[in-house]
Amino acid sequence: MFDRFVRVVVIAALLLAGSSAGAAAQVPSASQEPIAGTPQPPGQSTPVPTPSRLSALFEATPLLLQGQQAPPPEPEHTGFGALMRDTGSDFVSFPRRKSTWVILGIGAGAAALVYPWDDEINSELQDANTLKTILKPGKYIGYAWVQGGAALGMYLIGRYAMEPEQGSHTNKVAHLGFDLLRANIVTGALTYGIKLAVRRDRPTGECCAFPSGHASLTFASAAVVERHFGYRASWPMFVIAGYVAASRLTENRHFASDVIFGSALGMAAGWTVVGRHGRESFTLYPVPVKGGIAFAGSWTPSAKRRIAN
């Protein structure tokens, strides 16, 4: 029974990770195809698209998630006034973004799958003394004051100890700290609001377990880092976030469903912050495959990157 549960947890984790990786999947955009009726240069014929089973699946599959086609440029100002204004706008944008409901839907579905085995997995993990020792630092890494303190420190260093980039009022370090601070504020408020509304007891009998704050905050930070540096450079942050989330189970502070939904909440909040001036826009498609579905995505560089290239 426990082996079956572990398989479910692994699948849920892969689904959550896939929602991030899907943004970076580069599939040729429909905008690259010639428009019907457009005059072609002499001697050049209009290319005929070659049909394939994959393209047929895309055409038959409804669009689930689409980023903004022309995201606004990175903010020119990252002062405290801008921090307050943009954070307020993040709260307004959170329920309006399609990505929010797709990510939360995946997280809620995975948490529902795991829910029947919550007690069993916590019981099994209480005897895993070696695993407890390995994961113990995750308890401290995921604290709100650690995550928020790191974001604040980065923001202050970039803001007051480093020169702004030419033609701008800010720099990359201040901008990253700025986004991490916003992600921490939005994620923390949403997490504790849900905690107070749901009031689910922890495995130890205390309130409030659902969702995990450690998981939500670290995954929110990972989502911000991913959009700043790309998935290839940010995968260590997702590993750290998963490490922190797993530590909440061995510490007997959360159930697996708390951690899974908390991870999804953090990613949704993090993407809300960076999605308003993100690096790229993307489209995520569900693709039917034998035995289930997979996710594929199309990736479009931001206007700034297209101009640079």
N, C-alpha and C positions, 0 to 999 in steps of 0.2 A: 504493500500500500504506500509506503514512504517513497519507494522508487518512482511510483506513478506520480506522486506529488512533486518530486524533484523535476520530473520531465515537464510538468505543467509550469513550474516556476521558470525553467529555462526558456520555454516557448514564450512566456509572457515577457521576459527580459529581452528576448530577441525582437519581439514586436515593438517594444519601446525604443530599442536601439535603432530598429529599422526606420522608425519615423524620423530620426535625425539623419540617418544615412541616405534616405530617399531624397532629401533636399540637395544632396551633392551628386546624385546620379545624373550623368550628362547624356541626354537623349536628344537627337537633332530636333530642333524646333520647327513647328509648322511654318513659321515665318520665313524659313530658308527656302521653301519651295516657290517656284515661279507662280505668279498670279495669272489665272486664266485670262486670255485676251491681251496680255501685255506684249507689245512688239518685241521680237527677238532680232539680234544683229544678223546681217546677211550671212548665209551659210551655216547658221546655228539653229538647230531644231530644238523644239521644246522637249526637255527630258521627260520620259514617261516613268512615273514612279513604279517600282517593282513591288507587287503585292507580297505580303508575308503574313504568316500566322500571327506574328507579334503585332504588326500594324493593324490587323483585323481585330485583334483583341482590344487594342487601344480605342479603335473606332466604336466598338460595341460596348465599351466600358464607360460608365458615367464618371464625370469629373468629381472627385471628392474634395480636393484641396488645391487652391490656386493662390499664389502670392500676388502682391501688387505688381502690375506690369511696369510701372515707373515709380519705384520707391523714392522718397525724398532724399536729398543728400544728407551726409553726416552733419550733426549739429555744429554750428560755428561757435556756440557758447556752451560752456559746461560749468558755469557759476552756480551758486546756491539758489539763486532765483530760477535759473533754468532747470535745476534739479527738482525744485518743488513743482514747477509748471509741468514738466514732462512726466513726472511721477503721477500727478493727477490725471494727465491724459492717458497714461498707461492703464489706470483703473477703468477709464471709460472705454478704451480700446479692447480690453481683455475679452468681454463677452461678445464683441462684434466681429472678432476674427474667426474665420472658418477653421483655421489651424487649432484654435483653442478647443473647439468641440470635437474635432477629429482625435486629437491627442487625449483629451479627457475621456472620450468614448472608448478608446483602446485601453486606457488605464483602468477605467471602471469595469470593462468586460474582463480584463485579466484578473483584477481583484476579485470579481464575482466568481471566476473559475477556481481561484485559490481558497476562497472563504471557507468552504467545507473542511479544509485540512488545516486551518489556522492553529487550532489547539494541538493537533498532532505534530506539526513541524516544530512548534515551540518546545513541546515535551521532548522531542528527539534531540534538539540542539542544546538542551540544558546539560547533557552528558558529554558534549563535544568540547572538552577542556582545552585541547590544543587549538581548535578553531577559535575559541573564546580569546585565547592569548594573542593569536595572530590578528584578530579583528579589533582588539581593545582600543587601539589608537583612533579608530573611526568614531568612537564616542566623542572625542574631543575635537576632531576635525570638523564634525558636523554641527557643533554648537553655533547658535545664532551670533554670539559675540565674536566667535572666531571668523566665520564667514563675513559678517558685517565689518569686523575690524580690518580684515585683509582688504576688502573693497574700499573702505574709507582711507586706509593707509595708501593704497595705490592712487586713489583720487587726489589726496592731498599732496603726495610727492609729485605727481604729474602736473598738478595745478600750480603749486607754489615753489617747487624745487627744480623744475625743468622749463626750458624756454618753449613757447608755442611754436608750432611749425610755421614756415613762411606762408604768408597770406591767410593765416587762420588765427583764431583766438585761443586755440587749444592744441593738444598733441595726443598721440595715440595712447599714452599711459593714462592721462587724465580722462580720455574718452572711455577707455575700458573700465576704469574705476567708477566713472559716472554711470555707465550701464550696469555694472555689478551692484552698485548701491541701489539703483532703481529696482533691479530684479529682486534684491533682498527685501526691500520694503514691500513691494507688491506681493511677493511669495509669502512673506511672513504674515501679512495682514489676511490674505486669503486662507492660509493654513490655520491660523488660530481662530478665524471666524468659523470655519468648518468644524474645528475641534469643539468649539462651544455650542454649535448647533447640533452636532451628532452626539457628543458626550459618550463615546464608546469607552468602556473601561480598558485599561492596559492589562496585559497578562498577570500583572501583580495586583490588580484590583483597583488601581488608582485611575483617575480621569486625567487626561483625555488622550486617547490613542490615535484616533483616525482624523486626518492622515498623519503620517510621520513628518515632523518638521525637519529633522536631520536630512531625510531623503529629499524633501521638496527644495530645501535651500541649496543643497549641493548640486542637484540636477538643474536648478535654475542657473547657477553659476556655470555649469558645464554647457548649457544651451547658449549662454552669452559668449563664452569663450569660443565655441564652435562657429558662431556667426562672425566673430572678429578674425579668426585665424584659419578657418576651414576645418573640415573633419579630419584631415590627415594630421594636422598639428594639434588638434584638441582631444584626440582619443585618450591620452593619459588622464584628462580631467573627467571623462566619463568612467574610466576605470576607478578613479578615486571616489566618484559619486556612488558607483555600485558597491565599493568597499565600505563606505560609510553606511549605506542602506542595509547591507548584510549585517553590519555590527549591531544594528538595532534589534535583530532577531536573537543573536547570541547573548546580548545583554538582557534579554527578556523584557524589553521595554515596549515592543511593538509586535503585532502579528504581521504575517507576510502580506496580507491584503492592505494593511495600513501603509506599508513600505512601497508597494507597487503603485497605489493610487497617488501617494505623495510624490513619487518620482515623476509621474505623468503631470501632476499639478505644477511641479517646478519647471518642467520643460515647457509647458504651455505658457507660464508666466514669463519665463526667460525669453521665449520667442516673441511674446507680445512687446517686450522692451526693445529688442533689436530689430523686430520686424518692421518697425516704423521708419527705420533708416538702415535696413540690413544690407549685407553684401550682395546677395542675389535674390531673385524671385524664383519660385519653383512651383511645379505642379505635381501632385502625388496621385497616382492612379491605382485602384485595385485591379489586379489582373488574375482572372481565373486560371488555375493550373490543376493538374491532376491531384485530387485529394484535398483541395482547399483553394486558398487565394494567396497571391504574393503582391507586393507593392513595388511599383516602378515609378520613376519620376523624370520629368524634364526640367532642365536647369537653364536659366537665362541670366547672364551676367548683368550686374547693375549698370546704370547709364555711365557712371564714373569709370568703370572698368572698360566698357566698350569704347569710350572716348580715348582712354589711355592706350588701348590696343590699336 
